[in-house]
Every structure is written in structure tokens, then in C-alpha cells.
Amino acid sequence: MRRVRVSSLQAPVHKLGDSQMKLTPKFRFGTAALSPTLSVPVIADPNTSPEPPVELIPGLPDDVALNCLLRLPVKSHLSCRLVCRQWHNLFSSKSHFFTLRKTLKLQSPYLFMLAYHRCTGKIEWRVFDLTHLSWHTIPAMPCRDHACPRGFGCVSLPELGSLLVCGGLVSDMDCPLHLVLKYDVYKNKWTVLPPMLSARSFFGGGVIAGRIYVAGGYSTNQFELNSAEVYDPVKGMWDPVASMGIHMAASDSAVIDGKLYVTEGCAWPFFSSPRGRVYDPKPNKWESMAIGMREGWTGLGAVYDNRLFVISEYEMMRVKVYDMESDTWDPVDGPPLPERVKKPFSVSCLEQQGRIVVVGRGLHIAIGHVERCFDFSKSSCNKSFSKANYAIRWEEVEAPHEFSDLTPSSCQILYA
């Protein structure tokens, strides 16, 4: 497998969010503490009669009005805070706002992108509202200045609004990290979690039953690892799991039907068959990946409908889907990935909505809408059977010009 090097020797670029840049408001909230209620207590004058309570929206009950206001996009919060004191209390704290949305089950998807400047290698996070198609930022991630962005392993717990960044590589020393950082969208801040048992970079990972698994990667002196471990968010600690059986780094990984699939990826020309491993947490056992799967996993993938979809880098960026029963890959009907979304790119998936999200250089986004249909035919025994076929259509989202120097390293979806 070939690792990507990031140069940090050229002139710096300006920070995103500067006054000359016309972007939507930040996720970052003010420092003022928020009262647990929506209204701000006022000290009444005993010589005056009490004023009637102010309604959130005149003519509507407060519970109905709150339900309406919690649907407003983040980009409108700054102006909404100027309406009245009650609105200011609601919109001045993103922590309070998103917690109320979670309580009322109004969560919507946001795409969190770990990106870096091509010239300086500086790391930052960008957030894209997939519902209202607007851009935002979050507080800077606390990490080493010379960390290699692609060395990190990023996993998310979408429904909990949590994002974990594990491991990594100090690029100027080729030194892997034990680092584990967590971002909580409901607190809008980063916290440091217990470190991994082994320092690793360029490794595979995924979430199974709410637990985070990591496997393989590079260790000190760039030796490949065969170890794997699991993090339990409830216990707050890492535990070892069964060894992979082989030493390998990972170019991609996916969780399908409760199992973790890890591939070292392909590099053209194919001098040797790529390796792949599959972990089943129930018996705590690794096994070899099927030949057809590992040889056809020629790009980054996402899981939808419990199937692996891959954007093939060696087949004109077209999408294909893996059939577990026959150990074969079937083409997905539709055009290839839009040309604007250039390599390197990162892939994620909105499984509930059947959308594959791809972020390319310059943070241009392509949203693939996947449709499922069935092909009814007859087998050799004259018995009819159906086979799932898929089609995809792409929707492009152009990023601001200010993002032209940014390259994605990972993208994760959280609900808030």
C-alpha cells in the first residue's frame, strides 16, 4: 500500500472564517452561559403590575412555536437572535439548540469533513448542512501541528452526535500516535479520550453495536501491525481483541452485517493480489476476505442496504456493488462520479435516505441518490427468483472558492 505524503514547506494560506470571506455563521457558540429555560428571569418592581409573558411567536402556543423555530437552519441564527430576548436565548447557544432538537427528534444530517491545506498541510474541520446546503465550522481540533491528515482513523456514532479521531502520524518524524479525540455536537467541543493500546496510523476501523473497532496500520518505524482493539464508550476504555493473523495496513474498511471488513487496497499495476481480513466480534475471530471481494475492492466504498458500494478508481470512477452470495461485483446503472469531484476524495453514506456522499478536492461534493429495483428471471430449475439491481444519479454541490486549497482526508455524518 502506498501512503500519501503531505508537504508543509510552502507559503501559508489565510484562515477560513476571516472577515473577507463570505461564509455562513460558525457552529461555535458564544461564551455567555445560557439559562436552562428559554426565558430570561427579570427582577420585578414591587410598585408595578407584572407584565404578561412574552410569546415566542405571537398567536401560537410556545410548544408549537418552539417546534417551528428549532427547524430554522444554522445560517439564519445570527439574525434570529436580534428578534427578541427569548429568541436570543434559543439561538445563542448551539449546545442548547441541538439538545432541544434531539429531545423533540428533529435531528437532521450534517457532513463533517477533515480537510487539510495542500500547501501548508494545516488541518481543519468543515461542516456541510445536508438539508439546507450551507457551510459551517467547528472549534479547531487539538492535535500536533505536523500531523499527517491521512494517518488518522475517523469513525462516528451518528445518532449520538459523536465523532472520534484516532491514532495518526507525526509527519516530520514518521511517529505514530496513540491519540483519541472526541467531538460532541451537543457540547460543540473536543475532549481527549483514553489513548489506544497501540500507536497506529493508516489503519481500518468501524462501529459495531455501538463499539469502536480499530485494526492493523503502521507502528513505530513503519512496521505493519497485526493487532486490533475495541473501545467501549460506556466503560470508557480500550480492550484488545483477536489478532488479525497477518501484518497489514488498511486503505479502506467497512462494517457489513455486523462484521468489520478491512482491505489494504490496490495499487496499479497489480503486482500482487491485495489482502483483506474480516472480523466477527461474536466469536472474536478473524478470517480471510473472499477472493472476489478483495480483488474487486478497487476504490473507496460505503455501505447501503447492507451492501458494499465502491467508486472504482480503475473503472472510470463508476460505481459497483458487491454481491456476497456469488462473490462478484455488479455495475450500478448511471453515470460515473462527476468530473468536478477530483481525487483524492472521501466517501460516506446516508443509509436511511439512500444517498452516497463523496467529497473531492476543493471540497466539491457529489451526492449520489441510489435507487433499488428487482430483476425477476428464471433459474435453470425453471423457478423464478429476483435479484436486486441498483441505479444511481448524481447531484453536484459546488464549494466556495475559498476552499480551493483544501483536500479532504475523511468525511463522517452526524445527526443534530
C-alpha positions as CSV (number, residue, x, y, z in Angstrom):
1,M,0.0,0.0,0.0
2,R,1.3,3.5,-0.8
3,R,1.0,6.2,1.8
4,V,0.1,9.8,0.9
5,R,2.7,12.4,2.0
6,V,1.7,15.9,2.8
7,S,4.1,18.7,2.2
8,S,4.2,21.6,4.7
9,L,7.1,23.6,3.1
10,Q,5.2,26.2,1.1
11,A,3.7,29.6,2.0
12,P,0.7,29.6,4.3
13,V,-2.8,30.4,3.2
14,H,-5.2,32.6,5.1
15,K,-7.6,31.2,7.6
16,L,-11.1,30.3,6.8
17,G,-13.6,32.5,8.6
18,D,-11.6,35.7,8.1
19,S,-13.7,38.9,7.6
20,Q,-13.0,39.0,3.9
21,M,-14.6,35.6,3.4
22,K,-18.4,35.4,2.9
23,L,-19.3,32.1,4.6
24,T,-22.3,31.2,6.7
25,P,-22.1,31.6,10.5
26,K,-20.0,29.3,12.6
27,F,-21.2,26.4,14.8
28,R,-19.1,27.9,17.5
29,F,-21.3,29.5,20.2
30,G,-20.8,32.4,22.5
31,T,-19.1,32.3,25.8
32,A,-22.1,33.6,27.8
33,A,-23.8,30.9,29.9
34,L,-27.4,30.1,28.9
35,S,-30.3,29.7,31.3
36,P,-31.8,26.2,31.3
37,T,-35.1,27.8,30.3
38,L,-35.9,29.7,27.2
39,S,-36.9,32.9,29.1
40,V,-34.6,35.2,31.0
41,P,-35.7,36.0,34.5
42,V,-36.5,39.6,35.1
43,I,-36.5,41.3,38.6
44,A,-39.9,42.7,39.0
45,D,-40.6,46.2,40.5
46,P,-43.0,45.7,43.5
47,N,-44.6,49.1,42.7
48,T,-45.6,47.9,39.2
49,S,-48.0,45.3,38.0
50,P,-46.4,42.1,36.5
51,E,-46.1,42.1,32.7
52,P,-47.8,39.2,30.8
53,P,-45.3,36.6,29.5
54,V,-43.9,37.3,26.0
55,E,-44.8,34.6,23.4
56,L,-42.1,33.1,21.2
57,I,-44.4,33.7,18.2
58,P,-47.4,35.8,18.8
59,G,-50.6,33.9,18.4
60,L,-49.0,30.4,18.8
61,P,-48.6,28.3,21.9
62,D,-45.0,28.2,22.9
63,D,-44.6,24.4,22.3
64,V,-45.8,24.9,18.7
65,A,-43.6,28.0,18.2
66,L,-40.6,26.2,19.6
67,N,-41.2,23.3,17.2
68,C,-41.1,25.8,14.3
69,L,-38.0,27.7,15.5
70,L,-36.0,24.5,16.0
71,R,-36.3,23.8,12.3
72,L,-34.5,27.0,11.3
73,P,-31.1,26.4,9.6
74,V,-27.9,27.4,11.5
75,K,-27.2,30.1,8.8
76,S,-30.2,32.1,10.0
77,H,-29.4,32.0,13.7
78,L,-27.3,35.2,13.8
79,S,-30.2,37.4,12.5
80,C,-32.8,35.5,14.5
81,R,-31.0,36.4,17.8
82,L,-31.9,40.0,17.1
83,V,-35.7,39.5,17.2
84,C,-36.3,39.4,21.0
85,R,-34.8,38.2,24.2
86,Q,-36.4,34.7,24.0
87,W,-35.1,34.1,20.5
88,H,-31.7,35.3,21.6
89,N,-31.7,32.7,24.4
90,L,-32.6,30.0,22.0
91,F,-30.2,30.7,19.2
92,S,-27.2,32.0,21.1
93,S,-26.1,28.5,22.2
94,K,-25.8,25.7,19.6
95,S,-25.4,23.3,22.5
96,H,-28.9,24.2,23.9
97,F,-30.4,24.4,20.4
98,F,-29.3,21.0,19.2
99,T,-30.1,19.4,22.6
100,L,-33.7,20.6,22.2
101,R,-33.8,19.3,18.6
102,K,-32.7,15.9,19.9
103,T,-35.3,15.9,22.6
104,L,-38.0,16.6,20.0
105,K,-36.4,14.1,17.5
106,L,-35.9,16.8,14.9
107,Q,-32.3,15.8,14.1
108,S,-31.0,16.2,10.5
109,P,-27.7,15.1,8.9
110,Y,-24.5,17.2,8.8
111,L,-21.4,16.2,6.9
112,F,-18.2,16.7,8.9
113,M,-15.1,16.8,6.8
114,L,-11.5,16.5,8.0
115,A,-9.5,18.6,5.4
116,Y,-6.0,20.0,5.0
117,H,-4.4,22.7,3.0
118,R,-2.4,21.4,0.1
119,C,0.4,23.9,0.6
120,T,0.8,24.0,4.3
121,G,-0.7,20.7,5.5
122,K,-2.7,22.6,8.1
123,I,-5.7,20.5,9.4
124,E,-9.2,21.9,9.9
125,W,-12.8,20.7,10.0
126,R,-15.6,21.9,7.7
127,V,-19.2,21.1,8.2
128,F,-21.9,20.9,5.5
129,D,-25.6,21.0,6.3
130,L,-27.0,18.3,4.0
131,T,-30.6,19.6,4.5
132,H,-30.1,23.3,3.9
133,L,-26.9,23.0,1.8
134,S,-24.9,25.6,3.9
135,W,-21.4,25.6,5.3
136,H,-20.2,26.0,8.9
137,T,-17.1,25.4,11.1
138,I,-16.5,23.9,14.5
139,P,-13.7,24.6,17.0
140,A,-10.2,23.6,16.0
141,M,-9.2,20.0,16.8
142,P,-6.4,19.9,19.4
143,C,-3.6,18.0,17.7
144,R,0.1,18.2,16.7
145,D,1.0,20.8,14.1
146,H,2.8,18.3,11.9
147,A,0.3,15.5,11.9
148,C,-0.3,13.7,8.6
149,P,-4.1,14.1,7.9
150,R,-4.5,10.8,6.1
151,G,-2.9,8.9,9.0
152,F,-5.9,9.5,11.3
153,G,-8.7,7.0,11.6
154,C,-12.1,8.7,11.8
155,V,-15.3,7.0,12.9
156,S,-18.6,8.4,14.0
157,L,-21.7,7.5,16.1
158,P,-24.2,9.4,14.0
159,E,-27.3,9.1,16.2
160,L,-25.3,10.1,19.3
161,G,-23.7,13.1,17.6
162,S,-20.2,11.9,18.4
163,L,-17.1,11.8,16.2
164,L,-13.9,10.1,17.1
165,V,-10.4,10.8,15.7
166,C,-7.9,8.0,16.5
167,G,-4.2,7.5,16.0
168,G,-2.4,9.5,13.4
169,L,1.2,10.1,12.3
170,V,3.7,12.9,13.1
171,S,4.8,13.5,9.6
172,D,8.1,15.1,10.3
173,M,9.2,12.1,12.4
174,D,7.2,9.2,11.0
175,C,6.0,8.6,14.5
176,P,2.5,7.0,15.0
177,L,0.2,8.3,17.8
178,H,-2.0,6.8,20.5
179,L,-4.2,9.8,20.2
180,V,-8.0,9.6,20.6
181,L,-10.1,12.8,20.4
182,K,-13.9,13.1,20.6
183,Y,-16.1,15.8,19.2
184,D,-19.6,16.1,20.7
185,V,-22.0,18.1,18.5
186,Y,-24.3,18.7,21.5
187,K,-21.5,20.3,23.5
188,N,-19.7,21.7,20.4
189,K,-16.3,20.9,21.9
190,W,-13.4,18.4,21.7
191,T,-12.4,16.1,24.6
192,V,-9.4,13.8,25.0
193,L,-10.3,10.1,25.5
194,P,-8.1,7.3,26.8
195,P,-5.4,6.5,24.3
196,M,-5.4,3.4,22.2
197,L,-3.4,0.4,23.4
198,S,-1.1,0.6,20.4
199,A,0.0,3.7,18.5
200,R,-1.0,3.3,14.8
201,S,-1.6,5.1,11.6
202,F,-3.3,4.2,8.3
203,F,-5.5,1.6,9.9
204,G,-9.0,0.2,9.4
205,G,-11.9,0.9,11.7
206,G,-15.6,0.8,12.2
207,V,-18.5,0.8,14.6
208,I,-20.3,-2.4,15.6
209,A,-23.1,-2.4,18.1
210,G,-22.0,1.0,19.4
211,R,-18.4,-0.1,20.0
212,I,-15.4,1.3,18.0
213,Y,-13.0,-1.3,16.5
214,V,-9.6,-0.4,15.0
215,A,-7.2,-2.9,13.3
216,G,-3.8,-3.0,11.6
217,G,-2.0,0.0,10.4
218,Y,1.6,1.2,10.8
219,S,3.5,1.2,14.1
220,T,6.9,2.7,15.1
221,N,9.5,2.5,12.3
222,Q,6.6,1.9,9.8
223,F,6.2,-1.8,10.6
224,E,2.8,-3.1,9.8
225,L,0.7,-4.2,12.8
226,N,-1.4,-7.4,13.2
227,S,-3.2,-6.2,16.4
228,A,-6.7,-5.0,16.8
229,E,-8.6,-3.4,19.7
230,V,-12.1,-2.1,20.7
231,Y,-13.3,1.0,22.6
232,D,-16.4,0.8,24.7
233,P,-17.9,4.3,25.1
234,V,-19.9,3.2,28.2
235,K,-16.8,1.8,30.1
236,G,-14.5,4.5,28.6
237,M,-11.6,2.1,27.9
238,W,-9.8,0.1,25.2
239,D,-9.6,-3.7,25.2
240,P,-7.6,-6.0,22.9
241,V,-9.4,-8.3,20.5
242,A,-8.1,-11.3,18.5
243,S,-5.0,-10.7,16.3
244,M,-5.7,-10.2,12.6
245,G,-3.3,-13.1,11.8
246,I,-1.3,-11.1,9.3
247,H,0.5,-7.8,9.4
248,M,-1.2,-5.2,7.2
249,A,-2.1,-1.5,6.9
250,A,-5.5,-0.6,5.6
251,S,-6.6,1.6,2.7
252,D,-10.4,1.2,3.4
253,S,-12.7,-0.6,5.8
254,A,-16.5,-1.2,6.1
255,V,-19.0,-2.7,8.5
256,I,-21.4,-5.1,6.8
257,D,-23.9,-7.3,8.7
258,G,-22.2,-6.8,12.0
259,K,-18.7,-7.7,10.7
260,L,-15.6,-5.5,10.1
261,Y,-14.1,-5.8,6.6
262,V,-10.5,-4.4,6.2
263,T,-8.6,-4.2,2.9
264,E,-5.1,-3.0,2.1
265,G,-6.3,-1.8,-1.3
266,C,-5.0,-2.0,-4.8
267,A,-2.2,-0.1,-6.5
268,W,-1.8,-0.1,-10.2
269,P,-0.2,-2.1,-11.8
270,F,-1.4,-5.1,-9.8
271,F,1.9,-6.8,-9.0
272,S,0.2,-9.0,-6.3
273,S,-3.3,-9.8,-5.1
274,P,-4.4,-7.4,-2.3
275,R,-5.0,-8.8,1.1
276,G,-8.1,-8.4,3.2
277,R,-9.4,-9.6,6.5
278,V,-12.9,-10.0,8.1
279,Y,-13.6,-9.7,11.8
280,D,-16.6,-11.2,13.5
281,P,-17.0,-9.9,17.1
282,K,-19.3,-12.7,18.3
283,P,-16.7,-15.5,18.2
284,N,-13.9,-12.8,18.4
285,K,-12.3,-14.3,15.2
286,W,-10.6,-13.1,12.0
287,E,-10.9,-14.8,8.7
288,S,-9.7,-14.2,5.1
289,M,-11.7,-12.0,2.9
290,A,-13.3,-13.7,-0.2
291,I,-11.1,-13.5,-3.2
292,G,-13.6,-11.7,-5.4
293,M,-14.3,-9.1,-2.8
294,R,-10.7,-8.2,-2.1
295,E,-9.6,-8.2,-5.7
296,G,-12.6,-6.1,-6.8
297,W,-12.4,-3.5,-3.9
298,T,-10.6,-1.0,-6.2
299,G,-11.6,2.2,-4.6
300,L,-13.3,3.8,-1.5
301,G,-16.6,2.3,-0.5
302,A,-19.8,3.0,1.5
303,V,-22.4,0.6,2.9
304,Y,-26.0,1.0,1.9
305,D,-28.8,-1.7,2.1
306,N,-26.2,-3.9,3.9
307,R,-24.2,-4.0,0.6
308,L,-20.8,-2.5,-0.2
309,F,-20.8,0.1,-2.9
310,V,-17.4,1.1,-4.3
311,I,-16.4,4.0,-6.6
312,S,-13.8,2.2,-8.7
313,E,-10.7,4.3,-9.4
314,Y,-9.7,1.9,-12.2
315,E,-13.1,1.7,-14.0
316,M,-13.7,5.4,-14.9
317,M,-15.0,6.3,-11.5
318,R,-18.1,4.2,-12.0
319,V,-20.0,2.7,-9.0
320,K,-20.2,-1.0,-8.5
321,V,-21.9,-3.1,-5.7
322,Y,-20.7,-6.4,-4.2
323,D,-22.8,-9.5,-4.2
324,M,-21.9,-11.5,-1.1
325,E,-23.6,-14.7,-2.3
326,S,-21.8,-15.0,-5.6
327,D,-18.6,-13.2,-4.5
328,T,-18.9,-10.9,-7.6
329,W,-19.3,-7.2,-8.3
330,D,-22.2,-5.9,-10.3
331,P,-22.2,-2.5,-12.1
332,V,-24.6,0.2,-10.8
333,D,-26.6,1.8,-13.5
334,G,-26.0,5.5,-14.0
335,P,-23.2,7.9,-14.9
336,P,-19.7,7.9,-13.2
337,L,-18.7,10.2,-10.4
338,P,-19.0,13.8,-11.7
339,E,-15.7,15.1,-13.1
340,R,-15.6,18.1,-10.8
341,V,-15.1,15.8,-7.8
342,K,-11.5,15.1,-8.3
343,K,-9.1,12.7,-6.4
344,P,-8.3,12.4,-3.6
345,F,-11.8,12.1,-2.3
346,S,-13.6,10.7,0.7
347,V,-16.9,8.8,0.9
348,S,-19.7,8.5,3.4
349,C,-23.3,7.3,3.2
350,L,-26.8,8.3,4.4
351,E,-28.2,4.8,4.7
352,Q,-31.6,5.9,5.9
353,Q,-32.1,8.2,2.8
354,G,-30.2,6.0,0.3
355,R,-27.6,8.7,-0.5
356,I,-23.8,8.2,-1.0
357,V,-21.9,11.4,-0.4
358,V,-18.5,12.0,-2.0
359,V,-16.2,14.9,-1.1
360,G,-13.4,15.7,-3.6
361,R,-10.6,18.2,-3.9
362,G,-11.6,21.7,-3.1
363,L,-14.4,20.2,-1.0
364,H,-16.7,19.9,-4.0
365,I,-19.5,17.4,-3.1
366,A,-21.4,14.9,-5.2
367,I,-24.5,13.3,-3.6
368,G,-25.4,10.0,-5.2
369,H,-29.1,9.1,-5.0
370,V,-29.3,5.3,-5.0
371,E,-32.4,3.5,-6.2
372,R,-33.2,-0.2,-5.9
373,C,-35.1,-2.3,-8.4
374,F,-35.5,-6.0,-8.9
375,D,-34.7,-8.2,-11.9
376,F,-37.2,-11.1,-12.0
377,S,-35.9,-14.0,-14.0
378,K,-35.9,-17.8,-14.1
379,S,-33.2,-20.2,-12.9
380,S,-32.1,-23.4,-14.6
381,C,-34.7,-25.2,-12.5
382,N,-37.5,-23.0,-14.0
383,K,-38.0,-21.4,-10.7
384,S,-38.4,-17.6,-10.7
385,F,-36.1,-15.6,-8.5
386,S,-35.4,-11.9,-8.0
387,K,-32.0,-10.2,-7.9
388,A,-31.6,-6.6,-6.6
389,N,-30.2,-4.2,-9.1
390,Y,-29.2,-0.6,-8.3
391,A,-29.1,2.7,-10.1
392,I,-27.5,6.0,-9.1
393,R,-28.0,9.6,-10.1
394,W,-25.6,12.3,-9.0
395,E,-26.3,15.8,-7.6
396,E,-23.4,18.2,-7.5
397,V,-22.8,20.8,-4.8
398,E,-20.1,23.4,-5.6
399,A,-18.0,24.5,-2.7
400,P,-17.0,28.2,-2.1
401,H,-13.9,29.4,-4.0
402,E,-12.2,29.9,-0.7
403,F,-12.0,26.1,-0.3
404,S,-10.0,25.6,-3.4
405,D,-6.8,24.8,-1.5
406,L,-8.4,22.2,0.8
407,T,-8.2,18.5,0.3
408,P,-10.5,16.0,2.1
409,S,-9.0,13.3,4.3
410,S,-12.1,11.9,5.8
411,C,-15.8,12.6,6.0
412,Q,-18.3,11.5,8.6
413,I,-22.1,12.1,9.0
414,L,-23.6,13.1,12.3
415,Y,-27.2,13.9,13.2
416,A,-28.0,17.1,15.2
